[in-house]
Each structure stands twice: as structure tokens, then as C-alpha cells.
Amino acid sequence: MSPDPRALESLVAFWADAGVDTAYVEAPVDRMAAGLAALRPRAPAPAPAVIVRPAVAAAADAAGAVEAARAGAAAASDLAALEAAIAAFDGCPLKHQGARQAVFARGDPAAPVMVIGEAPGADEDAQGAPFVGKAGQLLDRMLAAAGLTGRVFITNSVFWRPPGNRTPTPAEQAACAPFLERAIELARPRLLLLAGAAAARSVLGRSEGVLQLRGRWFEWRSADGRLEIPALPTLHPAFLLRQPAAKQKAWHDLLMLTERLDRPVGPT
């Protein structure tokens, strides 16, 4: 149906009286319809895709790190090679969380006692050796008083400093465990002294607190079962700095250690 010419003339006359003398587009535009369309609710924009990493994938990564650690540890024929393998290892998350360097060990590798702590702290991270800060200085004084100077080889359950000196997690310890086990196999100490709850739980696979574990002998066994070494949990020197009254318990543990270490071996 064509528009009424008279209606068109009337509309043009209306716009002319209103002062409209220019057309901006060739075709008419229904502005009211466009305005109503703008007021209609719009469908919400689709949410951005969120990639959730499955726990299975995370577990696979952790298992892969442990396998890589086992391979690197097994290839080390001596402690120097083991230290180099640890420094090159990328499977422990702590390495990428601000640590300056890997911290392996200090002391005599042929010593009869291996002391295993929890993790390097700020001083250890800076100097590249375990137990060199205030807690380490206290440990050295206690070892000297017990007649153990020069008779210990000292390391940790993890080899990189945790952020803020926090306690290492079981996953972080598990990634380093093959290297620690290889260190024990290569050094072959007669006794293990486990300093702190985290070290005792990781090395012995126990869940109790250190106050329940300390002062008791346990047997550490290698993964293949071929090596067994007596292990004695004790309080961490850092704990003793905060709780000096607990030094008596730690001293009792050291006396137990030296008594067993120096116990005469009867005829076989």
C-alpha cells in the first residue's frame, strides 16, 4: 500500500515550518524503535573460560618429580655428584619460590652420626650450608658439649629455603626424599639424629608430634629395605631458642645418642 501523497505533503510542510532543511540519510529511521531496542535487557556476556587443573594432573606432576629425583639420586656415585644433582633438580617447588641456592650439607661425610633438620633458613640460604644461623650455632654448642664435634654430618629434609622460613610441606619433602635417602646410603652413618617434627615425620613416616617422638629410638629403612639405621628424634634448636626450658629434654636425647654411639661392641 503506497503512502497517501497528501499525508506526505503535510509532513514535509510540518518539517519545513520547523526549520528542517537537510536530510542526513536517504532512508527514514524509526528512532523510537531504536530507543526501545536499546532499553531491552541484554543477555549476559559469557563468562571467561576458567581452566581448572585437575587434582589428578597435580598428583601426576608430583609423582613425576619424585621419579626424576630418584633417577638423579641413583646416578650419583658420591656425595659431590649428589650435591650437583640436587642443584640441577627442578622438581621441588621451593627452588622457584625465592631461594637463592640449594643447601646440601656440612661436616664430615664419614662421620658416624648424620643430623637431619627440616629446611634451610635465611642464613643457610645466603651461605649455602645448613645450620649456620642462630639455631645452628646452638646446635654446634650442644654437639660440642656432648663430645660430638667433628663426629656429625649435617643436612636437611629439603634443600631450598621455604618462603618466610615456614615448615616444609610433605609434598616438598617427598620431592627431596630420594636425594636424602641417597645421601644416607653414600655416607653410611651409624646413627641418625632427626631435629624437629617435620624431619622426624618425613624420615620415619610417622604422624606424631616431636614431643611424642623424641627420646625414643626408631629404625630407618631404605626404600629397598637393604639398609637399616637407628634414628633418634629430638627437638629442633630453633624451638629451644624459643623455649629454653626444653633444652633439658634435648640434652637428654644427646646423652642417649652418645651412649649408644660409644657403647662397647661385644664379641661376635
One Martini backbone bead per residue (centre of mass of N, CA, C, O) as a GRO file, in nm:
protein
  268
    1MET     BB    1   0.092   0.038   0.027
    2SER     BB    2   0.072   0.352  -0.055
    3PRO     BB    3   0.120   0.658   0.029
    4ASP     BB    4  -0.021   0.950   0.109
    5PRO     BB    5   0.042   1.242  -0.047
    6ARG     BB    6  -0.089   1.437   0.162
    7ALA     BB    7   0.076   1.334   0.404
    8LEU     BB    8   0.351   1.411   0.291
    9GLU     BB    9   0.302   1.713   0.255
   10SER     BB   10   0.237   1.770   0.551
   11LEU     BB   11   0.513   1.673   0.666
   12VAL     BB   12   0.695   1.864   0.506
   13ALA     BB   13   0.565   2.126   0.608
   14PHE     BB   14   0.631   2.075   0.907
   15TRP     BB   15   0.945   2.069   0.878
   16ALA     BB   16   0.970   2.348   0.744
   17ASP     BB   17   0.847   2.511   0.983
   18ALA     BB   18   1.080   2.386   1.181
   19GLY     BB   19   1.365   2.412   0.992
   20VAL     BB   20   1.392   2.173   0.801
   21ASP     BB   21   1.659   2.128   0.524
   22THR     BB   22   1.792   1.837   0.600
   23ALA     BB   23   1.916   1.516   0.496
   24TYR     BB   24   2.112   1.255   0.630
   25VAL     BB   25   1.935   1.031   0.496
   26GLU     BB   26   1.759   0.843   0.264
   27ALA     BB   27   1.635   0.680   0.497
   28PRO     BB   28   1.427   0.612   0.727
   29VAL     BB   29   1.420   0.640   1.098
   30ASP     BB   30   1.327   0.459   1.386
   31ARG     BB   31   1.389   0.590   1.687
   32MET     BB   32   1.197   0.450   1.882
   33ALA     BB   33   1.280   0.161   1.819
   34ALA     BB   34   1.576   0.198   1.894
   35GLY     BB   35   1.523   0.282   2.189
   36LEU     BB   36   1.374   0.024   2.278
   37ALA     BB   37   1.609  -0.169   2.215
   38ALA     BB   38   1.809  -0.042   2.424
   39LEU     BB   39   1.612  -0.118   2.679
   40ARG     BB   40   1.659  -0.396   2.648
   41PRO     BB   41   1.763  -0.675   2.779
   42ARG     BB   42   2.066  -0.828   2.803
   43ALA     BB   43   2.265  -1.071   2.751
   44PRO     BB   44   2.493  -1.217   2.910
   45ALA     BB   45   2.809  -1.251   2.915
   46PRO     BB   46   3.029  -1.474   2.879
   47ALA     BB   47   3.221  -1.642   3.067
   48PRO     BB   48   3.525  -1.696   3.126
   49ALA     BB   49   3.741  -1.927   3.090
   50VAL     BB   50   3.819  -2.186   3.328
   51ILE     BB   51   4.115  -2.338   3.429
   52VAL     BB   52   4.118  -2.649   3.582
   53ARG     BB   53   4.332  -2.826   3.771
   54PRO     BB   54   4.360  -3.134   3.822
   55ALA     BB   55   4.450  -3.338   4.076
   56VAL     BB   56   4.572  -3.555   3.896
   57ALA     BB   57   4.784  -3.375   3.763
   58ALA     BB   58   4.930  -3.292   4.022
   59ALA     BB   59   5.004  -3.580   4.108
   60ALA     BB   60   5.169  -3.641   3.854
   61ASP     BB   61   5.381  -3.426   3.899
   62ALA     BB   62   5.482  -3.531   4.172
   63ALA     BB   63   5.560  -3.812   4.071
   64GLY     BB   64   5.762  -3.711   3.858
   65ALA     BB   65   5.955  -3.575   4.058
   66VAL     BB   66   6.032  -3.827   4.217
   67GLU     BB   67   6.145  -3.987   3.978
   68ALA     BB   68   6.363  -3.780   3.906
   69ALA     BB   69   6.506  -3.798   4.179
   70ARG     BB   70   6.577  -4.095   4.169
   71ALA     BB   71   6.750  -4.081   3.916
   72GLY     BB   72   6.954  -3.868   4.017
   73ALA     BB   73   7.044  -4.021   4.272
   74ALA     BB   74   7.135  -4.294   4.142
   75ALA     BB   75   7.367  -4.150   3.961
   76ALA     BB   76   7.513  -4.097   4.226
   77SER     BB   77   7.842  -4.195   4.346
   78ASP     BB   78   7.858  -3.931   4.522
   79LEU     BB   79   7.828  -3.643   4.706
   80ALA     BB   80   7.910  -3.446   4.483
   81ALA     BB   81   7.707  -3.553   4.273
   82LEU     BB   82   7.458  -3.508   4.449
   83GLU     BB   83   7.479  -3.203   4.478
   84ALA     BB   84   7.456  -3.148   4.173
   85ALA     BB   85   7.176  -3.282   4.137
   86ILE     BB   86   7.025  -3.093   4.324
   87ALA     BB   87   7.089  -2.822   4.180
   88ALA     BB   88   6.946  -2.935   3.901
   89PHE     BB   89   6.680  -2.962   4.035
   90ASP     BB   90   6.312  -2.888   3.949
   91GLY     BB   91   6.085  -3.051   4.140
   92CYS     BB   92   6.102  -2.839   4.364
   93PRO     BB   93   5.916  -2.564   4.448
   94LEU     BB   94   6.127  -2.404   4.625
   95LYS     BB   95   6.325  -2.317   4.397
   96HIS     BB   96   6.076  -2.104   4.285
   97GLN     BB   97   6.046  -1.924   4.589
   98GLY     BB   98   6.341  -1.749   4.639
   99ALA     BB   99   6.578  -1.915   4.633
  100ARG     BB  100   6.924  -1.900   4.584
  101GLN     BB  101   6.999  -2.202   4.683
  102ALA     BB  102   7.135  -2.492   4.742
  103VAL     BB  103   7.127  -2.696   5.050
  104PHE     BB  104   7.304  -2.959   5.179
  105ALA     BB  105   7.601  -2.972   5.351
  106ARG     BB  106   7.789  -3.053   5.660
  107GLY     BB  107   8.088  -3.199   5.732
  108ASP     BB  108   8.155  -3.535   5.787
  109PRO     BB  109   8.088  -3.797   5.574
  110ALA     BB  110   8.230  -4.015   5.790
  111ALA     BB  111   8.043  -3.987   6.006
  112PRO     BB  112   7.842  -4.152   6.254
  113VAL     BB  113   7.654  -3.888   6.231
  114MET     BB  114   7.329  -3.784   6.122
  115VAL     BB  115   7.190  -3.469   6.071
  116ILE     BB  116   6.833  -3.391   6.045
  117GLY     BB  117   6.653  -3.143   5.928
  118GLU     BB  118   6.422  -2.941   5.769
  119ALA     BB  119   6.541  -2.639   5.676
  120PRO     BB  120   6.640  -2.373   5.538
  121GLY     BB  121   6.736  -2.055   5.600
  122ALA     BB  122   6.853  -1.748   5.555
  123ASP     BB  123   7.152  -1.813   5.622
  124GLU     BB  124   7.172  -2.070   5.453
  125ASP     BB  125   7.095  -1.942   5.181
  126ALA     BB  126   7.342  -1.745   5.180
  127GLN     BB  127   7.583  -1.976   5.248
  128GLY     BB  128   7.520  -2.292   5.166
  129ALA     BB  129   7.453  -2.401   5.468
  130PRO     BB  130   7.369  -2.583   5.734
  131PHE     BB  131   7.339  -2.461   6.036
  132VAL     BB  132   7.446  -2.116   6.065
  133GLY     BB  133   7.277  -1.992   6.258
  134LYS     BB  134   7.150  -1.974   6.564
  135ALA     BB  135   7.062  -2.269   6.568
  136GLY     BB  136   7.338  -2.383   6.474
  137GLN     BB  137   7.507  -2.273   6.710
  138LEU     BB  138   7.358  -2.434   6.923
  139LEU     BB  139   7.414  -2.710   6.808
  140ASP     BB  140   7.723  -2.695   6.830
  141ARG     BB  141   7.731  -2.665   7.139
  142MET     BB  142   7.587  -2.931   7.204
  143LEU     BB  143   7.781  -3.120   7.057
  144ALA     BB  144   8.030  -3.040   7.217
  145ALA     BB  145   7.920  -3.120   7.501
  146ALA     BB  146   7.878  -3.430   7.383
  147GLY     BB  147   8.135  -3.505   7.197
  148LEU     BB  148   8.053  -3.433   6.858
  149THR     BB  149   8.281  -3.305   6.737
  150GLY     BB  150   8.339  -3.425   6.412
  151ARG     BB  151   8.072  -3.654   6.423
  152VAL     BB  152   7.913  -3.493   6.192
  153PHE     BB  153   7.642  -3.488   5.949
  154ILE     BB  154   7.469  -3.217   5.783
  155THR     BB  155   7.117  -3.181   5.709
  156ASN     BB  156   6.804  -3.201   5.517
  157SER     BB  157   6.477  -3.256   5.393
  158VAL     BB  158   6.546  -2.990   5.244
  159PHE     BB  159   6.729  -2.764   4.991
  160TRP     BB  160   6.525  -2.522   5.032
  161ARG     BB  161   6.395  -2.227   5.110
  162PRO     BB  162   6.125  -2.137   5.264
  163PRO     BB  163   5.902  -1.912   5.277
  164GLY     BB  164   5.952  -1.754   5.578
  165ASN     BB  165   6.050  -2.022   5.722
  166ARG     BB  166   5.874  -2.242   5.678
  167THR     BB  167   5.736  -2.537   5.679
  168PRO     BB  168   5.763  -2.805   5.516
  169THR     BB  169   5.608  -2.999   5.302
  170PRO     BB  170   5.541  -3.317   5.217
  171ALA     BB  171   5.584  -3.268   4.910
  172GLU     BB  172   5.865  -3.138   4.935
  173GLN     BB  173   5.995  -3.381   5.080
  174ALA     BB  174   5.933  -3.597   4.863
  175ALA     BB  175   6.111  -3.465   4.638
  176CYS     BB  176   6.383  -3.501   4.833
  177ALA     BB  177   6.407  -3.795   4.948
  178PRO     BB  178   6.599  -3.942   4.745
  179PHE     BB  179   6.847  -3.768   4.823
  180LEU     BB  180   6.857  -3.836   5.122
  181GLU     BB  181   6.884  -4.140   5.091
  182ARG     BB  182   7.148  -4.128   4.928
  183ALA     BB  183   7.314  -3.992   5.148
  184ILE     BB  184   7.292  -4.224   5.347
  185GLU     BB  185   7.415  -4.443   5.164
  186LEU     BB  186   7.693  -4.296   5.123
  187ALA     BB  187   7.767  -4.234   5.433
  188ARG     BB  188   7.695  -4.447   5.649
  189PRO     BB  189   7.574  -4.413   5.922
  190ARG     BB  190   7.501  -4.523   6.245
  191LEU     BB  191   7.334  -4.254   6.305
  192LEU     BB  192   7.026  -4.069   6.363
  193LEU     BB  193   6.940  -3.715   6.385
  194LEU     BB  194   6.618  -3.568   6.441
  195ALA     BB  195   6.533  -3.227   6.380
  196GLY     BB  196   6.224  -3.221   6.432
  197ALA     BB  197   5.912  -3.288   6.318
  198ALA     BB  198   5.943  -3.284   6.007
  199ALA     BB  199   6.183  -3.478   5.995
  200ALA     BB  200   6.065  -3.719   6.152
  201ARG     BB  201   5.815  -3.769   5.975
  202SER     BB  202   5.958  -3.805   5.702
  203VAL     BB  203   6.173  -4.029   5.771
  204LEU     BB  204   5.957  -4.225   5.942
  205GLY     BB  205   5.644  -4.200   5.880
  206ARG     BB  206   5.507  -4.013   6.093
  207SER     BB  207   5.245  -3.831   6.304
  208GLU     BB  208   5.370  -3.737   6.541
  209GLY     BB  209   5.495  -3.549   6.764
  210VAL     BB  210   5.798  -3.463   6.896
  211LEU     BB  211   5.720  -3.515   7.200
  212GLN     BB  212   5.653  -3.823   7.128
  213LEU     BB  213   5.932  -3.903   6.977
  214ARG     BB  214   6.125  -3.823   7.166
  215GLY     BB  215   6.352  -4.043   7.322
  216ARG     BB  216   6.327  -4.250   7.071
  217TRP     BB  217   6.382  -4.540   6.904
  218PHE     BB  218   6.437  -4.598   6.556
  219GLU     BB  219   6.392  -4.742   6.224
  220TRP     BB  220   6.561  -4.689   5.939
  221ARG     BB  221   6.456  -4.745   5.595
  222SER     BB  222   6.505  -4.824   5.301
  223ALA     BB  223   6.325  -4.876   5.017
  224ASP     BB  224   6.476  -5.170   4.972
  225GLY     BB  225   6.567  -5.278   5.278
  226ARG     BB  226   6.903  -5.286   5.302
  227LEU     BB  227   6.882  -5.037   5.510
  228GLU     BB  228   6.960  -4.990   5.866
  229ILE     BB  229   6.893  -4.715   6.103
  230PRO     BB  230   6.919  -4.556   6.380
  231ALA     BB  231   6.667  -4.324   6.520
  232LEU     BB  232   6.662  -3.985   6.675
  233PRO     BB  233   6.448  -3.779   6.802
  234THR     BB  234   6.435  -3.414   6.832
  235LEU     BB  235   6.478  -3.099   6.908
  236HIS     BB  236   6.484  -2.802   6.774
  237PRO     BB  237   6.687  -2.533   6.811
  238ALA     BB  238   6.469  -2.318   6.752
  239PHE     BB  239   6.286  -2.410   6.984
  240LEU     BB  240   6.496  -2.360   7.213
  241LEU     BB  241   6.506  -2.051   7.175
  242ARG     BB  242   6.195  -2.025   7.262
  243GLN     BB  243   6.243  -2.291   7.475
  244PRO     BB  244   6.471  -2.326   7.713
  245ALA     BB  245   6.342  -2.551   7.901
  246ALA     BB  246   6.388  -2.784   7.667
  247LYS     BB  247   6.697  -2.852   7.682
  248GLN     BB  248   6.691  -3.100   7.866
  249LYS     BB  249   6.568  -3.292   7.658
  250ALA     BB  250   6.790  -3.263   7.441
  251TRP     BB  251   7.021  -3.357   7.624
  252HIS     BB  252   6.913  -3.637   7.672
  253ASP     BB  253   6.928  -3.723   7.375
  254LEU     BB  254   7.237  -3.689   7.342
  255LEU     BB  255   7.309  -3.898   7.557
  256MET     BB  256   7.180  -4.135   7.410
  257LEU     BB  257   7.356  -4.115   7.159
  258THR     BB  258   7.642  -4.142   7.288
  259GLU     BB  259   7.593  -4.409   7.428
  260ARG     BB  260   7.543  -4.570   7.166
  261LEU     BB  261   7.799  -4.490   7.011
  262ASP     BB  262   8.003  -4.581   7.272
  263ARG     BB  263   7.928  -4.860   7.279
  264PRO     BB  264   8.038  -5.151   7.335
  265VAL     BB  265   8.148  -5.412   7.137
  266GLY     BB  266   8.091  -5.720   7.130
  267PRO     BB  267   8.140  -6.027   7.069
  268THR     BB  268   8.069  -6.243   6.777
   0.00000   0.00000   0.00000
